[in-house]
């Protein structure tokens, strides 16, 4: 098949399962299925072993630009800001409480 051919996930799965169950070499699989290079089969097998058969259906060509992160809904953003403020206040309170407990322990040791 010519360079740039796109194989379906089902086809890739069939090839890899045939290679694994019938102990075919990559060269034999290339000839049997008309695949241009053994690197494709090696890559498919790695994906199959790491991610399972579902991983073979994922499109992996191209750079995969992360793009812009999605904008948060205004209400979600307000809720996150409010939660952040509440957690900061709680953290400050706990720090002060901890300092008071330590100070009280120091004073009780001095009295003994």
N, C-alpha and C positions, 0 to 999 in steps of 0.2 A: 504494500500500500504506500502511496506517496507521503512525503513528509508533511506533517501538520494534520494528519488524519485524526479525527476524534472518535474514540471508542466509547461505547456505552459502559456504564457501571456493571451491567449484567454480563456483557461480553468479557470484561476484565475478570470478573468473578469466575466465569466459566473457565477461562484460560488458567487462572491461578489454581483453582480446585483440580483441574485436570493435571497440571504440573505436580501438585502435591500428592494426589491420590495414585497417579500412574507413574510417579517418579520420572517424569519427562525432564530432559535437559532444556535449558532455555533455547538452544538451537533447534531442538526437535519441536518445541512449542511454536517457535517463529515460523518454521516451515509448515506445520500443521494448520496454523491459524492465519498465515500470511501477514505476520507482523514484521515491520522493517528492522527493528533493533532489539537486542536482548536487554538493553538498559531499561526499556519500557517495562518489560516483564519483571525485571528485578525491582524496579520502583513500585510496581503494582503489588508485588509480593510483600515488600516491606510495609506498605500501607495496609494491606490485608491483615498482616500479623499484628500491627500496632493498633489499628482502628476497627478491624473487622470488615465484613463485606460492605457495610454502609459507607465506609470511608472511600471506597472505589467510585462512588457516584458523585463525590464532591468535585466541583470544577476547580482546578488548581493552576490554570494557565494565567499568564499575565502577572503584573506586579502586585496586585492586591492592595491598592491604595487605601489607607485607613479613612481618608476623607474627613469631613468635618464631623465632630461628635454631635449627636442629635441634641437639639435645644430642649431644656426641661420646661415642663408646663409651669406657668406662673405660680399656681397653687402649690405644686410640688416644691418649687424653689423656696417659697415662703415657709413651708413646713420644715424644710431642711435647715433654713437659717434659724428658725425658732428652736428647733431641736439642738442645733449647734450652740446657741446661746444658753439654753437650759443646761446642757452638758458642761459648758465652761463654768457656769455658776455652781453646779454641783461639784465639779472638780475643785474649785476654789474653796468651797465650804469644807470638803473633805480634807484638804491640805491644812486649813486652819484648825479643824477638829483634831487632826493628827498632831499638830504642833502643841495644842493645848494638853492633849493626853500625855505627850512626852514631857512637857513642863511639869505637869502634876506628878508624874512618876519621879522626876528628878527631886522635886520638893519632898516627896514622901520618903525618899532614900536619905535625904539630909536629916530629916527628923529622927530617924532611927539610930 
